[in-house]
Amino acid sequence: MIRSEIRELAEMGAFPPSLGADFLSVRRRQELLQCVTPPVSDLEARELVKLFGSDDYFGLAWTLLHLVEGAPHWPLTDCLSGSSNIWVERLKQRIARGGVGTTDKM
């Protein structure tokens, strides 16, 4: 089951570039992320990974990263494969440095 705040974030789509971002959209995403009580489920983490954009989106990408890493069965390699997104790459690097799981399948 996916919580309503995560579902709304998913419906909003990936974070757009910060440059030229709409203030109301940034604020709404921030409000929704603040409503998410960790830990997120594995299913929710898979949805959240899809939201990473091309930059840190005013720091909200870091909040997203920490929520994703708190999923009970992290690392979820299936949601990290085939992506060249800088934030997904960052997650892979953090997994490799932490010695958790393996990144050879990603």
N, C-alpha and C positions, 0 to 999 in steps of 0.2 A: 504494500500500500504506500502510495506517495502522498505526503502531506500537501495540503492546499497551497501553502506558501511556495513549496518547491515546484508544484505543478504550474503555478502562475509564473514563476521565474522561467520555467522551461517554455511556456507559451510566449514569453517575451523574446526568447531566443538568445543567441550568444551575445556577450557584451560587445557593443560596438567600440570603435576606437575612441579614446578619451577626447581627442581633438574634435571639437564640434559637437560633443555629446549634449543631448537635451537634459537640462537640469531636472525636470520632473521625472524623467525616465531613470536617471541616476538615483534620485532620492527614493523612488519606488523600489528599485532593486535593493538599495541599502536597507530600507524598512523590511522587506521580505527576508533578506539574509539575517537580519537581527532577530526575526521571529523564529528562526530555525534553532531548535534546541538540540545540541549534539547529544548522542551520536546520530548521524544519519544512517539509514539502512543501506545495504549494498545496492538495492534498486535505486534509491535516491541518489547515491553517489554516482551511479552510472548516468543519471540525468544531469547532475551538476557538472560532470566533466565536460559535457557538451556545451556548457555556457562560457568556457574560457574564450576570450577574444585575443586581440593582438598585443594588448598592453595590460597594465595593472588596473585599469579602469578605476582610478582614484583610490586604489588600495583594496577595492572589493574583490579583486582576483585572489589576493592573499587570504581573505576570509573564506572564499570558496575553496581554495587549496586546503586549508586546515579542516574544513568540514569534510571534504572528500577523504582526506587521510585518516579521519576518525571512523570510517566505516568499519564494521566488525570484522570483515574478511579482507581488509586491505592488505596487499595490493590486488586490485581487480584487473588483471592483465588484459582481459577481453576489451575493456573500455579504453585502453591505452595504446592498442596496436593500430598501426596505419595512420597515425596522426602526426603532422609536422608542426602542430601548434606549439608555440614556445612554452606555454604553461603545461601542456602534457609532457613535453620534453623535460621540463623542470621536475615534474612528478617522477618521471623515470629516473632522473639523476638522483633525486632524494632517496628513492628506493635502493638504487645501487650503492649509494654512500652509506645507507643505514644497514645494509646487509639483509634487508627484508625481501624475501622472494627472489625472483630472478627477472632480469630485463631482456634475456636473450630471445624470448618469444615476442617481444614488443617491437 
